[in-house]
Amino acid sequence: MKNELKQQLKKVLSNHLDWLSSELEVYISKNDLKGKLLSYSVSNDTDLGGGYISYFPHNNQEEEAIELSLMPSNNSQTQKIDLLIDIYWSDGTQIQDLIDYKNIDTDKAVSQINLIIEQSKFKLLSEMKKQISLDRPPHYRED
């Protein structure tokens, strides 16, 4: 069951990431922004996976990226699934908290997460457009 859930969530997240990335690419092109956009899925420690859209404002991959993160996770205390969607710098510095949805029933997780993102996708797109449009100095990781 867990592997099937993981695969279904990966498909849902990938579909939404693809749509958001496509819309952001059009926006970047129309507004002559110079940054680079990447979209990718990951496996996290809970094995549910997740996804990111990363934007490098100055097209320099040594600099930190602005990231839209879609991250479902198992909540070991409630035995349910949480969904966290944020925009932050790739060094972990939070820019904006967008969605923090708790206690999604595991048996309904795929449809509920799909619905949450579907109902929020224009807000996510708008907030990401706003963040990538700001004229920012380069942001580098401080070790």
Secondary structure, DSSP 8 states (H G I E B T S, - for coil): -HHHHHHHHHHHHHHHHHHHHHHHHHHHHHTT---EEEEEEE--TTSS-EEEEEEETTS-TTS--EEEEEEEEEETTTTEEEEEEEEEETTS-EEEEEEEEEEE-GGGHHHHHHHHHHHHHHHHHHHHHHHHHS---------
